[in-house]
Amino acid sequence: MQAPVLRFSEFTRARAPADDRDRLLQAAKRLAVLAEAFQLTEKEFEKKAQHLAAELTLVIPTFNESANLRELIRRVDAALAGVAWEMIVVDDNSPDGTSALAKGIAQADPRVRCLRRVNRRGLAGACIEGMLASSAPVVAVMDADLQHDERILPQMLEKVRAGADLVVGSRHVEGGSAEGGFSARRAAISDLATRMAKKALRADFSDLMSGFFMLRREIVEDCAPDLVPSGFKILADIVASAKQPLKIKEVGYMFRERIAGESKFDIKVGLDFLGLLLNKVSGGRIPVRFIFFALVGLSGVVIHLMTVNAALAVPGVSFMLAQSIAVLVAMTTNFYINNAITYRDAKLKGFWPQLRGLLYFYVVCGFGAVANVGVAAWLYNIDHVVWISALAGVVMGSVWNFTLSSLFVWRKD
């Protein structure tokens, strides 16, 4: 039966009152939509319906990936033919215009959305925000650099449909390899981090360092308050923070070489991951940022001792002067290391902001030293145990310095 053809002009020429004509026009438009649906084949109707509700959201964290974005979308579209999918590009305010490109693409393709983050950095935080912005029952995370093989996405989705809670794109199971995309140094670091993480988190699957995975959105919703937004390895955090044991499956894939753009992997990524492991092993009681702050403080002790020895080697320099120089050098280096690593999401930039922050840091550390000595002396007068008193003073001074530094030196306005 041929679908009815509705002519709006017949209603506009009607002599009925204006309100009646408006109601008739609205009814005609609704009927026209239904008539169009009757004329579509089943396959065409399913394809059209895919744009109404996504089953799968792909979260793509980006920073300077404009050269890869169009090709990524093309490949995903080909791989997920017949699947109702959407893509959320979460961009950390890339200077190369990645967010502008993503929004331009979104005007022509409603399956693509863009979240532009300003004054916030970090892959983990971008992934969390993207997953929480989805309403699809399944979410996946993959990089925009084309190193993750989008062709395994249908296999991953089938495993979720079959009952898996989490499916990991793995380089370490049958069909997987990292040889094409990793340097020997990066591969060695990744392997070491994977072994550490598996022992610390008791995770029983091969590629805990993978940045390519798919899971049920409800799992992210449940554990989101416990996830750490800093850092780069969100998968390990999700596994450690899940409210119940997860049914985990893996699909092997070949890790490709990067074609355009630059890798974000550096020593900060390794430090972030170490901080995350310590945070999770402590049950979340020790903040990741405090772990970094304490590690920087330990490096300051080494710098202090080296500076004292170097100063005493200069003729005529007294121990008091050498100690004073060492304190100043250690505090200064601690400030710049913390600015680069511990507080890099609130990093002070420019000469005057950094000078002001350095002076505040001197003051904070001065009060911290007073707190250290005061607590240590008070405890020593009680029990006369040197190491307990000294350790308590160090802990008190560290907590004081960390708290005031977060409030006054690297505060977020």
C-alpha positions as CSV (number, residue, x, y, z in Angstrom):
1,M,0.0,0.0,0.0
2,Q,1.4,3.4,-1.0
3,A,1.9,5.8,1.9
4,P,-0.4,8.9,1.9
5,V,1.1,12.1,0.6
6,L,0.2,15.1,2.8
7,R,0.0,18.5,1.3
8,F,0.5,21.3,3.9
9,S,-0.7,23.9,1.5
10,E,-4.2,22.6,1.6
11,F,-4.3,23.3,5.3
12,T,-2.9,26.8,5.0
13,R,-5.6,27.7,2.5
14,A,-8.4,26.4,4.8
15,R,-10.9,28.9,6.1
16,A,-10.9,27.5,9.6
17,P,-9.8,29.8,12.5
18,A,-6.1,30.4,12.9
19,D,-5.8,28.2,16.1
20,D,-7.5,25.3,14.2
21,R,-5.2,25.7,11.3
22,D,-2.1,25.5,13.6
23,R,-3.4,22.3,15.2
24,L,-4.1,20.8,11.8
25,L,-0.6,21.8,10.6
26,Q,1.1,20.1,13.6
27,A,-1.0,17.0,13.1
28,A,-0.1,16.9,9.4
29,K,3.6,17.2,10.2
30,R,3.4,14.2,12.6
31,L,1.5,12.2,10.1
32,A,4.1,13.1,7.4
33,V,6.9,11.7,9.7
34,L,4.9,8.4,10.0
35,A,4.3,8.3,6.3
36,E,8.0,8.7,5.7
37,A,8.8,5.8,8.1
38,F,6.3,3.5,6.2
39,Q,8.2,4.2,3.0
40,L,11.6,3.2,4.4
41,T,12.9,-0.3,4.2
42,E,13.6,-2.1,7.4
43,K,17.4,-1.6,7.1
44,E,16.9,2.1,6.4
45,F,14.6,2.5,9.3
46,E,17.0,0.8,11.7
47,K,19.8,3.1,10.4
48,K,17.6,6.2,11.0
49,A,16.6,5.0,14.5
50,Q,20.3,4.6,15.4
51,H,20.6,8.4,15.7
52,L,17.8,8.5,18.2
53,A,19.4,6.6,21.1
54,A,23.0,5.4,21.3
55,E,23.8,2.0,22.6
56,L,27.5,2.8,22.8
57,T,29.4,6.0,23.7
58,L,33.0,6.4,22.6
59,V,34.9,8.7,24.9
60,I,37.9,10.2,23.2
61,P,40.3,12.3,25.4
62,T,42.3,14.7,23.3
63,F,45.1,17.1,23.4
64,N,46.6,18.4,20.1
65,E,45.0,15.6,18.0
66,S,43.4,17.7,15.2
67,A,45.5,15.8,12.6
68,N,43.9,12.5,13.6
69,L,40.3,13.3,14.5
70,R,38.6,13.1,11.1
71,E,40.3,9.8,10.2
72,L,39.4,8.4,13.6
73,I,35.7,9.2,13.1
74,R,35.8,7.7,9.6
75,R,37.4,4.5,10.9
76,V,35.0,4.2,13.8
77,D,32.0,4.7,11.5
78,A,33.2,1.9,9.2
79,A,33.9,-0.4,12.1
80,L,30.6,0.1,13.9
81,A,28.2,-0.2,10.9
82,G,24.8,-1.2,12.2
83,V,25.6,-0.1,15.8
84,A,23.9,3.0,17.4
85,W,27.0,4.9,18.6
86,E,28.0,8.3,19.5
87,M,31.4,9.9,20.2
88,I,32.2,12.4,23.0
89,V,35.5,14.2,22.3
90,V,36.8,15.6,25.6
91,D,39.5,18.1,24.7
92,D,41.8,19.8,27.2
93,N,41.8,23.2,25.4
94,S,44.3,22.0,22.7
95,P,46.2,24.9,21.2
96,D,46.0,23.2,17.8
97,G,42.2,23.7,17.6
98,T,41.1,20.1,18.2
99,S,37.9,21.3,20.0
100,A,37.0,23.7,17.2
101,L,37.4,20.9,14.7
102,A,35.3,18.5,16.7
103,K,32.5,21.0,17.0
104,G,32.7,21.7,13.3
105,I,32.3,18.0,12.6
106,A,29.4,17.8,15.1
107,Q,27.4,20.3,13.1
108,A,27.3,17.9,10.2
109,D,27.3,14.6,12.3
110,P,25.0,14.7,15.4
111,R,26.7,11.5,16.7
112,V,29.8,13.6,17.6
113,R,29.9,15.9,20.6
114,C,32.7,17.9,22.1
115,L,33.5,18.8,25.8
116,R,36.1,21.5,25.9
117,R,37.9,21.6,29.3
118,V,39.6,24.9,30.3
119,N,42.1,25.1,33.2
120,R,41.8,21.3,33.7
121,R,44.3,18.8,32.4
122,G,44.7,15.0,32.6
123,L,43.6,12.0,30.7
124,A,41.9,10.3,33.6
125,G,39.8,13.4,34.4
126,A,38.8,13.8,30.8
127,C,37.7,10.1,30.6
128,I,35.7,10.4,33.8
129,E,33.9,13.5,32.6
130,G,33.2,12.0,29.2
131,M,31.8,8.7,30.6
132,L,29.6,10.6,33.0
133,A,28.3,12.8,30.2
134,S,26.9,9.7,28.4
135,S,23.4,8.3,28.7
136,A,24.2,5.2,26.7
137,P,24.2,1.8,28.5
138,V,27.8,1.1,27.3
139,V,30.8,3.4,27.2
140,A,34.2,2.9,25.7
141,V,37.5,4.8,26.0
142,M,40.1,4.9,23.3
143,D,42.8,7.3,22.1
144,A,42.5,9.7,19.2
145,D,46.0,8.9,17.9
146,L,44.9,5.9,15.8
147,Q,47.1,3.5,17.7
148,H,44.1,1.6,19.1
149,D,42.5,-0.7,16.6
150,E,38.9,0.3,16.2
151,R,38.1,-2.9,14.3
152,I,37.8,-4.8,17.5
153,L,35.1,-2.6,18.9
154,P,32.2,-4.9,17.6
155,Q,33.9,-7.9,19.3
156,M,34.2,-5.9,22.5
157,L,30.5,-4.8,22.3
158,E,29.4,-8.4,21.8
159,K,31.2,-9.5,24.9
160,V,29.4,-6.8,26.9
161,R,26.1,-7.8,25.4
162,A,26.9,-11.4,26.4
163,G,27.3,-10.4,30.1
164,A,30.8,-9.0,30.6
165,D,31.1,-6.0,32.8
166,L,34.4,-4.8,31.4
167,V,36.2,-5.7,28.1
168,V,39.8,-4.7,27.7
169,G,41.6,-4.2,24.4
170,S,44.8,-6.1,25.2
171,R,48.3,-6.1,23.7
172,H,49.2,-9.2,25.7
173,V,46.7,-11.9,24.7
174,E,46.3,-13.9,21.5
175,G,46.1,-11.6,18.6
176,G,47.6,-8.7,20.4
177,S,51.0,-7.0,20.2
178,A,52.7,-3.7,21.1
179,E,55.8,-4.1,19.0
180,G,54.6,-1.6,16.3
181,G,53.7,1.2,18.6
182,F,56.1,1.0,21.5
183,S,59.8,1.9,21.8
184,A,61.9,-0.6,23.8
185,R,62.1,1.8,26.7
186,R,58.4,2.4,26.8
187,A,57.6,-1.3,26.5
188,A,59.9,-2.1,29.4
189,I,58.3,0.6,31.6
190,S,54.8,-0.5,30.6
191,D,55.6,-4.2,31.5
192,L,57.0,-3.2,34.9
193,A,54.0,-1.0,35.7
194,T,51.6,-3.8,34.7
195,R,53.4,-6.3,37.0
196,M,53.3,-3.8,39.9
197,A,49.7,-3.0,39.3
198,K,48.5,-6.6,39.1
199,K,50.2,-7.4,42.4
200,A,49.0,-4.2,44.2
201,L,45.4,-4.3,42.9
202,R,45.1,-8.1,42.6
203,A,43.8,-7.7,39.1
204,D,43.6,-11.0,37.1
205,F,43.9,-9.9,33.5
206,S,46.9,-9.2,31.3
207,D,46.8,-5.5,30.2
208,L,46.0,-3.4,33.2
209,M,47.8,-0.5,31.6
210,S,45.6,-0.5,28.5
211,G,43.9,2.8,27.6
212,F,41.4,1.0,25.3
213,F,38.4,-0.6,27.1
214,M,34.6,-0.8,27.2
215,L,32.3,-1.3,30.1
216,R,28.8,-0.8,31.4
217,R,28.1,2.8,32.2
218,E,26.4,1.9,35.5
219,I,29.8,0.7,36.8
220,V,31.4,4.1,36.2
221,E,28.4,5.9,37.8
222,D,28.8,3.7,40.9
223,C,32.5,4.2,41.5
224,A,32.9,7.8,40.1
225,P,33.2,9.4,43.5
226,D,36.2,7.2,44.3
227,L,38.1,7.8,41.0
228,V,41.2,9.9,40.9
229,P,40.9,12.6,38.1
230,S,44.6,13.2,37.9
231,G,46.9,10.8,36.0
232,F,46.7,8.8,32.9
233,K,45.7,5.3,33.7
234,I,42.0,5.3,34.4
235,L,41.5,1.6,33.8
236,A,43.4,0.5,36.9
237,D,41.5,3.0,38.9
238,I,38.1,1.7,37.8
239,V,39.1,-1.9,38.5
240,A,40.4,-0.9,42.0
241,S,37.3,1.3,42.8
242,A,34.5,-1.0,41.5
243,K,32.0,-1.9,44.2
244,Q,32.0,-5.6,43.4
245,P,34.3,-7.9,41.4
246,L,34.0,-7.3,37.7
247,K,33.5,-9.9,35.0
248,I,36.4,-9.0,32.7
249,K,37.1,-10.2,29.2
250,E,40.0,-9.3,26.8
251,V,40.3,-8.9,23.1
252,G,43.7,-8.9,21.5
253,Y,44.7,-6.1,19.1
254,M,47.9,-4.8,17.4
255,F,49.1,-1.6,18.9
256,R,49.8,0.7,15.9
257,E,52.5,3.3,15.3
258,R,51.4,6.9,15.8
259,I,51.1,8.7,12.4
260,A,50.6,12.3,13.4
261,G,51.0,14.3,16.7
262,E,53.2,13.6,19.7
263,S,53.1,11.0,22.4
264,K,52.0,12.2,25.8
265,F,54.0,9.5,27.6
266,D,56.7,10.9,29.9
267,I,58.1,10.5,33.4
268,K,55.0,12.3,34.8
269,V,52.8,9.5,33.6
270,G,54.9,7.0,35.5
271,L,54.8,9.1,38.7
272,D,51.0,9.5,38.3
273,F,50.6,5.8,38.1
274,L,52.9,5.2,41.2
275,G,50.8,7.7,43.1
276,L,47.6,6.0,42.0
277,L,48.8,2.6,43.2
278,L,49.8,4.0,46.6
279,N,46.5,5.8,46.9
280,K,44.5,2.6,46.2
281,V,46.7,0.4,48.4
282,S,46.0,2.8,51.3
283,G,42.3,2.5,50.6
284,G,42.1,6.0,49.3
285,R,43.2,7.5,52.6
286,I,46.3,9.1,51.3
287,P,45.6,11.6,48.5
288,V,47.6,11.2,45.3
289,R,48.7,14.8,45.4
290,F,50.0,14.4,49.0
291,I,52.0,11.4,47.9
292,F,53.7,13.5,45.2
293,F,54.3,16.3,47.7
294,A,55.9,14.0,50.2
295,L,58.1,12.4,47.5
296,V,59.2,15.9,46.4
297,G,60.0,16.6,50.1
298,L,62.2,13.5,50.2
299,S,64.1,14.7,47.2
300,G,64.5,18.0,49.0
301,V,66.3,16.2,51.8
302,V,68.8,14.8,49.3
303,I,69.3,18.2,47.7
304,H,69.8,19.8,51.2
305,L,72.5,17.4,52.2
306,M,74.3,17.8,48.8
307,T,74.2,21.6,49.1
308,V,75.5,21.5,52.7
309,N,78.5,19.4,51.7
310,A,79.2,21.6,48.6
311,A,79.0,24.8,50.6
312,L,81.3,23.5,53.3
313,A,83.9,22.7,50.7
314,V,84.2,26.4,50.0
315,P,86.9,28.0,52.3
316,G,85.6,30.3,55.0
317,V,82.0,29.0,54.9
318,S,80.7,28.1,58.3
319,F,78.2,25.3,59.0
320,M,75.5,27.8,59.9
321,L,75.9,29.6,56.6
322,A,76.1,26.3,54.7
323,Q,72.9,25.1,56.4
324,S,71.1,28.3,55.7
325,I,72.0,28.1,52.0
326,A,71.0,24.5,51.8
327,V,67.5,25.3,53.3
328,L,67.0,28.0,50.8
329,V,68.1,25.8,47.8
330,A,66.0,22.9,49.0
331,M,62.9,25.0,49.4
332,T,63.4,26.6,46.0
333,T,63.9,23.3,44.1
334,N,60.9,21.8,46.0
335,F,58.7,24.7,44.8
336,Y,59.6,24.3,41.2
337,I,59.3,20.5,41.2
338,N,55.9,20.8,42.9
339,N,54.9,23.4,40.4
340,A,55.8,21.1,37.5
341,I,54.5,17.8,38.9
342,T,52.4,17.9,42.0
343,Y,50.3,20.9,41.1
344,R,50.7,20.9,37.3
345,D,46.9,21.3,36.9
346,A,47.2,24.6,38.8
347,K,50.6,25.4,37.5
348,L,51.9,28.9,38.1
349,K,53.0,30.4,34.8
350,G,55.0,33.6,34.1
351,F,57.7,35.4,36.1
352,W,55.5,37.3,38.6
353,P,53.0,34.6,39.5
354,Q,55.9,32.2,40.1
355,L,57.9,34.7,42.2
356,R,54.8,35.4,44.3
357,G,54.2,31.7,44.7
358,L,57.8,31.1,45.7
359,L,57.7,33.7,48.4
360,Y,54.4,32.2,49.8
361,F,56.1,28.8,49.7
362,Y,59.0,30.1,51.8
363,V,56.6,31.4,54.4
364,V,54.5,28.2,54.4
365,C,57.7,26.1,54.8
366,G,58.9,28.4,57.6
367,F,55.7,27.8,59.6
368,G,56.0,24.1,58.7
369,A,59.5,24.0,60.2
370,V,58.1,25.5,63.5
371,A,55.3,22.9,63.5
372,N,57.8,20.1,62.9
373,V,60.1,21.2,65.8
374,G,57.2,22.0,68.1
375,V,55.5,18.6,67.8
376,A,58.8,16.7,67.9
377,A,59.9,18.5,71.1
378,W,56.5,18.0,72.8
379,L,56.5,14.2,72.1
380,Y,60.1,13.9,73.2
381,N,59.3,15.5,76.5
382,I,56.6,12.9,77.0
383,D,58.3,9.6,76.1
384,H,61.9,10.4,75.3
385,V,61.9,8.2,72.2
386,V,63.9,10.0,69.6
387,W,62.8,8.3,66.4
388,I,59.1,8.5,67.2
389,S,59.3,12.2,68.1
390,A,61.4,13.0,65.0
391,L,59.1,11.1,62.7
392,A,56.0,12.7,64.1
393,G,57.5,16.1,63.6
394,V,58.3,15.3,60.0
395,V,54.8,14.1,59.3
396,M,53.2,17.1,61.0
397,G,55.5,19.5,59.1
398,S,54.7,17.7,55.8
399,V,50.9,17.8,56.4
400,W,51.1,21.5,57.4
401,N,53.2,22.4,54.3
402,F,50.9,20.5,52.0
403,T,47.7,21.9,53.4
404,L,48.8,25.5,53.3
405,S,50.5,25.2,49.9
406,S,47.2,23.9,48.5
407,L,45.3,26.8,50.1
408,F,47.6,29.7,49.4
409,V,50.4,28.9,46.9
410,W,48.6,26.8,44.3
411,R,45.0,27.8,45.1
412,K,42.5,27.7,42.2
413,D,40.7,31.0,42.0
